[in-house]
C-alpha cells in the first residue's frame, strides 16, 4: 500500500475552481499536497490508521482564500487592543468618537498618544446630516486636552488629530503641506486637524516608531484573524522605505524583516506576497528610480511562504478626498490630479510613465494604486509603453483599485495580459457616500466587475484591510448583489457577476497575480493543500446569507490553522 493521506474530506461540496469549475464530493491531502479529488471511492484507499477523516455533512470545501490586497501589519495595528475601533457600527457619530477617545484618555498615562482607525464621514451622523461638516480638532480637544490623538480614516488617505497633536507635530497656520498633500484650514486660516494624502507623513514622522515586538504582535494578530476567515494567502502591498511615514511605519522596511523572522520561526499561517514601496505617496521619477535601485532584495528561504513579487506605486488619491484624477469634474468642481511630481498634468503623466518604465525595465511586477478614470487610462498606457520599450513576457502588471476603470483602460490591460485588483468590500462601504462626490451614475459604475471580466481583464479581489474588514464572504455577496452597507440600495446592477466568477477573484485569479496559479488557487491533485471549509452549501445559498456562513476549518499547506469542527 502506498502512502496514506493525512486528511480526507467526504460528503461535501468540493468546489475545485479548476478550468471548468467542476464539483466533487471528496478530497485527500498527503504531505501538504492535494493527492486526490473526486468521490468517496477515489479517496477511500488513502485512508489509513493515522488519517483524519472529516465528514463535511454537506459543507462547502473551497481553495484557501487569497486576499490579494491586504496590509497585514497595519491591519493588526488598527484593531483592538492595539487601536480604537472607530469604524461602523462601533461608532455612529462624532460624539461617539469623542466618547471613545475620552475613555482612552482616562486609562492611559498623560502624554501618551491615542490612536484609532476606521472613521468614515459617511457613517457619522453629524456629517451625514450636514455634508459640509467635517471632523475637527475641536471635536477632540475637550475630551483629550493632554493626550495627543491621531485617528486614521477608513481609507488611509486622511488623518484627524487634536490640538495637542498639532502642537507636538509642529503644525500651525504657517506650515506648508508636502507636495500632493493638504492641511485643511478653517476660514481663519487655522488648521482644523484634518490632513490629507501626503500631509499625513507630518503626523507619522512625529509618532514614536514601532518596535519589532509591536510589529510582530500586530502581524500575529492579523494572521489569527485571517485564519478564522479562511484566508491562506495575502498580498502585503507596499513595504519599504516609502512606507516609513505611513501608518506609523507599518509599511516600512522593518516590517518585511519581521515577516522574515516569523517565517523562520514557523509562525506564518498564511502565504505572504510583497510589493516593495520605494517611495511614498508623492515622489519624482528620479527619486523613485534612485531609491529602487538602492534596495537590496534578497531571496527568501521559502518563496512559496514569503515572496517579493514587485513594486507598488501611487498614481493618484481617492474619490472621497477628490484626489482621484477624473475626466469629468467632481460635484462642486475639480478633477483631482496625479500625485507624482510635476507642475502640470502633462508633466505628471510623463513622471508616472517614467516611474513605471523604470520598474518594469528592472524586472519588477508593478501594482499601481489608481482610482480615477483619467488616471487609469494614463497608467494603462504607461504599462503598454513600458512593455513596448522593454519587451518582457508575462509581466502581470496590475491596477490597484481601478474604481473607475474605463472601457479604454480595460481594452489596453486585456490586450497585454495585465490585471486589476478590485475591492468589493470598499464598494459595499462607500457606494452611497460616493454619490455626493461623483453623482449617481458614476457612483453606481464604480468597481466595474462585469465590464472588466467581459473585456478579458484578469480580476482579483482584495479587502485593502484595514480600510475594510477582510471578509471575503461579504465581498462575494457584494459582487453578486451590488448592495450598499448603509442603506442596502443597489449600486450598479449591470456590474453584478455570478458566484463562480466572484470565487475566482479570491482564488485562482488572485493566485495568477502572485505568479502562483500553477501551484495554488484551485483544488487539483498536485497543488498545495490550502483549504477553506464553509458551513452550508455555498452554491445554493441566498447571496444575502453568505456573509453569515461560518468558516469552520482552515488548512494552509496541509496544516490545520483554524478548526471549530473539534470544538
N, C-alpha and C positions, 0 to 999 in steps of 0.2 A: 504493500500500500504506500502511496506517495505521502507527501506532507499534508497533515490535517490543517484545516482552517483555524484561525484564531477567533473569528467572528462569523456567524451565519445569521442572515435575516430571512425570515419566512413569513408568508401570509400578509404581504403588504402591497402597496402601490409603489413599485420601484420605477421612478421617473429617470430614465437614463440620460436624457438630454444629448443623445447621440444625434447623428445627422438626420435621422428620421423621427426623432423624439419618440422612440419606441418605449413601450412599457413592459415591465417584467414583474414577477411576484417574489423573487428570491435573489439573494446576493451573498457572496462569500468573500472574506478578507483573509489573506495569508501573508504574514510578514510585512504588513503595511501597504500591501498592494491588493487591488481587486482581482480575485482569482477566478470567479465565476459569476455570471449574471444569467438569469433565466427563471425556470420554475423549480419546484421542490426537488424534482428528480435530478436537476443539474447540480445542486449543492449538497444533496444527501450524502454522496460518497466522501465529501470533505469533512464531515462531522466526526470528530474523534473525542476521546475522553477529556481533552482539555479545551474543547471548543465551547465558546459561549454562544448559545442559540437564542436569538431574540425573536419571539413571536410578535410580529408587528400588529396583529389584530386589525388589519385594515388601515393602519397608519401609512403615511407617505414618506418614502425614503428618497432624498434628493442628493445631488452633489453638494459638498460643503459650499456655503455661500461665500462669494468673493466680493467684498465691499471695495470697489475699485477706486475710491477716493475718500480716505478717512485719516484724519490727523490723530493717530493713536495716543501719543504723549499729551497733546493738547486736550484730547477728549478726557483722559484720566484726570488732568489738572482742572478741567472745567466742571467736574461733577463732585457732589458731596462725597466725603467730608472735606475735600481739598478746596472747594469753592462754593459760594452761594448759588443755588439753583434759581435763576430769575426767568426761566422760560415759562411759557403757558403749558399747563394750568397752574404751575406753582405760584405765579403771581398774575394778577389781572389788572393792576393799576400802578400808577406812580406811587400812590400811598402804600401799596403792598411792598414795593421795592424798598421804600424808606423804612418800613417796619422791619424787613429782613435785615437791613443794614443796622438799624437800631439794636436789634437782638445781638448781632455780631459784635458791635461796639461794646456791648455790655459784658461780653465774655472774653474779649481779647485785651491784652495789655495795651495801655495807652501808647500811641505812636505806631502800632503795628498796622501794616497795610491790610485792608479788607478787599477781597476780590470776589467778583461774581460774574456769572456768564449767562447769556441767553435772552436778555431783554429784547423785546420786539415791539415797536410802537404800534404795530397792527393789532396787538393784544393788550394794550394799556388803555384803560377806559378813557382817561383824560385826553389822550392823543387821538383816540378814535372819534370821540365826540367833537373835538376841535383839532382838525388835521394840522393846523399851524403850530399847535402846542408840542414842543419837543422837550425831552428830558433836559434838566438843567442842574448845575451845581447847587442851586438854591433848594432843590428838592431833597438834597442830601445833607446840607450844612447843619441844619438844626438837629438832626439825629446823630451826626458824627462830626462834631467840631474839632476833635483832637486826633481822630484816626484818618489817615489818607485813604480814600476809597477809589477803586478803579473797577468799573463794571463794563464788561465786553458785550457788544451786541451779538445776537444770534448769528449774524452774517460774518462777523470778524472784520468788518470794514468800518466800524465806528466804535469809539470808546467814550464812556461817560465818567467823569471824575468830579470830585467835590473841590471846594476851595482850598482845603488843606493839601490835597494832592497837587493842585495847580501851583501852590506856593513852593512845595518841595521840588517839583519838576522845574520850576523857574519860568512858567508861562504867564505872561501878562499881556496887556493891550499892545505892547510893542514887539512881541515875539512874531517872527516871520515863519510861516509854515514851510516845511520842506517842499520841494517841487512835487506836484501831484497830490499833496495833502491839503487839508483845510482845518484851521482852528476857527470854529464857529463863534461869532461875536454877536452881542446884542446891539440894540440901536445906539447905545452909548459907546460902542466900540470895545466893550469889555468881553473877555472870553466867557462863554456860557458854561463851559465844562464839557462840551462835545468836540471830539477830534475825529476827523475822517481820514481814511486811507493812510497815506504815508506819514501824516502828522501823529499817528498813533505811536510811532517809533520814539517820540519825545517821552511818552509815558514809559515805554519798555526800557529805555536807557536809564530811567531813574529808579526802577524797581530793583530790589536785591536779586542777584542771579540765583537761579535754581541750582540746588546741589545735585550731585549724581544720584544720591539716595532719593531725593524728591522725584527726579525724572524716572528712576526705576520703579518707585511706588506707583507713579501715575500710569506707566505702561502696564504694570501688573494689574492695576485696577481695570484698565481698558480691556486687557486680554480676558479677564474673568467675565466681564460683561459680554464680550463678543462670543465667548464660548457658550454662554447661556442663550445666545441668539442664533446659534448655528453657523456663525461666521468663522471660517477656517483660513481665509486669506484676506489681506487688505493691502492697498497701496498707501504708503505714508508719503503724501505728495509735497515734498519740499523740505529737505533737511540740509543745512549748510550754513555758510557764513551769512547769507542773506536772511536767514531766519533768526539771527541773534536779537533783532529788535521787534520780533513778532510774538505775541502771546507769551511773554516772559521767557523768550528764548527757547520755547518747546520745539521750535523748528530749527534750532541751531545745530552745529556740527557735533556738540557734546551729546545730543540725543542719539545720533547714529552710533556713537561709541557705546552708549548704554545698551542699545539694541544688540550690539555685538557681544557685550558681556552677558546679556540674558540668553543669547543663543548658546554661548559657550557653557552656560550653567544649565542648559536644558529647560529653560523656562518659557521659551516661545511656544505658546499653544496655538498660534496661527502663523501662517506663512506671511512674510512681510516683504513687499517690493518697495523700493525707494526711488523717488525722484530727488536729485540734488537741487539745492537752491543757492546758486552762486551769489545772487544779489536780491535785494528786497523788492518792494512794490514799485519803486521808481529807480531807474538807473539809465546810464548811457550805454550804447553798444560797446564802446571802448572799455568801460569799466566792467561790463559783463564778460567780455572776451578775456580780459586780463585776469579776472578772478577765476573764471572757469579753467583757464589753462594752468593756473597755480594750484588747483585742487589735486590732492593726492588720492587716487581711487584705487584701493587695494581689493583684491578678490577675497570673498568671504569663504569660511570653511565649508559651508553647505549652501550653495546658491539657490537650492530649492526651498530653503527656510528663510534666508535673508539675502536679497539681491538688489543691487543698484541697476535700475533699468534705464534711467535717463535724467533729463534736466527739466525743471519747472521754470516757466517764465510767466510774468504778469503782463498782459497786454492792455487791459482796461479795468474798470472797477465793477460796481454792481448797480442795478437799476434803482433800489431804494435810496441810494445816495446821489442818483442822477450822474454817476460817473462812468456808467457803461456808454460806449460810443455808438450812437444810433444814427441811422439815416434820417429819420424824421424827428422833430423836436419832442421833448417831453411835454406833458401837461404843464403849462406855466413857462415853457421855453427852455432853451438849451439843449444841446445834443450830446454832452459829455465829450470825452476825448480818450485817446490812448494815453497810458500813464508812463511811457518811457520818455527819455529826454528829447528835446526839440522844441522850437518856438512856434511851429505851425503844424497843421495836420499832415502836410506833405513831408515835413522833416521827421515827424514822429513815425509815420508809416515807413519811411526809409530806415529809421532806427530799429523798429521791431523786425523789419526784414533782415537787417544786418545781424541782429541777435540770433534769429532763427537760422540763418545761413551758417553762422559760426558754429553753433552747437551741432547742427546736422553734419557739417564737414568734419567735426571732431569725433563723429561716430555715435552720438547720443540719440536716444529716442527723445522727442520733445512732447511735453504736456503743457499746453499754453492756456492759462486762465483767460477766458474771453467770453463776454456775455452779450454785448450789444451787437446788433445785426451788421453795422458797418465795420466794427472791429472783427467780427467773424469772417467777413469777406476778405478783409485785409490779411488776416492770419492764414486763411486757406490759400490765398495767392502766394503768400510768403513761403508756405510749405512747398507748394508746387515749384516755385522758383529755385528753392534750395536744392530740391531733388534734380531739377534740370541742370543746375550748375555742377552738382556733385552727385552723379547717379549712385544710388545705393539701394539694392533690392530689400524690400520688406522692412522699411524703417519704422513703420507703425506709429508715426506721429499722431497726436490726437488733440482735439479741442477739449478743454476742461470747462464744463458747464454748458456752453453753447445755448444759452437761454433763447436767443432769437436767431438761431441758425437759419440762414436763408436758403432758398432753392438753389441759388448760385453756389453758395458755400458747400451745400450737400453734393452737388454735381462734381465740384473740384475734389472734395475729400474722397468720394466714391471712386473717381477715376484713377486716383493714385494709391488706393488701398489704405487711406488714413481713417481715423475713427473719431468718435465723440463720446465724452463721458458725461452723462446727464444725471440729474438729481431729482428723482420723483418725490422724495420726502420734503425737499425745498419747495417744489411746485405745490404740494399739499399745504405747506405752511404759508406761502405768500400769495396764493392765487387771487384772493380778494383784494389784498392790500395793493398789488401792483396796478390795479385799475386807476388808482389815484395818480400814478406816475406816467403811465403809457396809454391809458384809455382801455376800454373793454375789449376791443378787437385784438390789440397786440397782447394784452394780458392773457387772453384765452389761448393764443398761439404759443405762448412761452413753453419751452421744452417740447419741441415738436417731434415726439417719438415716432408717430405713424409716418410722417413725411420722411424722416431720416432713414428709417428701416426700408421703406418703399424705394428710396433713392439708392439703396445699396450700401449705405454707410454702416460700418460696424459700430454698434451702440452698446456701451457698458453703463452700468448704473452704480452710483456711489452716494453715500449719505452726506459727505463733507462734515461728518462729526468733528467737533462739537457744534457745528452750525445746526444740524438736526440730529436727533437720536438715531443710532444706526440700526433701525428696524426695517429690514428688507421686506417683511410681511406687509407693512404699511406702504412701502414702495411699490410692491406688486399690485396691491389694491388700487393705488393711485394711478398707476399706468393703465389699469383696466377701466377705472371709473372716471378719472379726472375730476373728482370731487374735492372741494376745499376743506381745510381743517376748521376754519372759523364758522362757516355757515352751511357746509355740505353742498353748496351750489356747484353745478357742473361748470368747469372751465375748459373749453376747447374739446367738445366731444369728438370732433373729427380727428383728434390726435390720440384717441384711445388705441391700445394694442391688446392682443389676446394674452391669455395666461402663459402659453408656451413661449411666446416672444418675450414676455416680461421675465420669465425664469431664465431664459438665455442671457439676458443682460447682466444677471447676477452670478452666472456660472461660466459657460463656455466662452462667451464673448468677453467677459472680464478676464478670463484666462488668456485669451488672444492678446489683450492689452499687455499682459505680463510676459508675452513670448512663451507661454506655457500650455497652450491648448493641446499640444501633443501628449502631455502627461498629467494634466489635471482638468477639471471643469466639466467632466461627464463621467457617468458610471459605466465604464467599459473595462473588460479584462486587460490587465497590464498597467492601468492608470493607478495613481496613488489613491489610497483609501481615505479621502476626505469626504465625510458624510454628514448629513443633517436629517434627523427624523422629526417630522411634524405630526402631531397627534391629529388624526382625522384624515379624510380624503380630500386633499387639496384640489384634485381635478374636478370634483363636483361641488365644491364649496361655493356659497354665495360670496362674491368678492368682498362684500361688506364685512363678512365674518373672518376673512383671512387674517387680519391683524391680531385677532384674539386666539388663533390656533397655537397651542403651546409647542415649543421646541422641547422635546423630551430626551433627545440624545444627540451629542455632537462628537464626531470622531475626526481626528487630524492625524494623517499618516499612520492609520491603524490604531492609534492610541485614543481611548475614550477620555475626553476632556470635559464633558458635561453629561450627566446621567441622572434623570429623575425616575427612570424605569425601576431602579432598585431601591428608591426611597421608601 
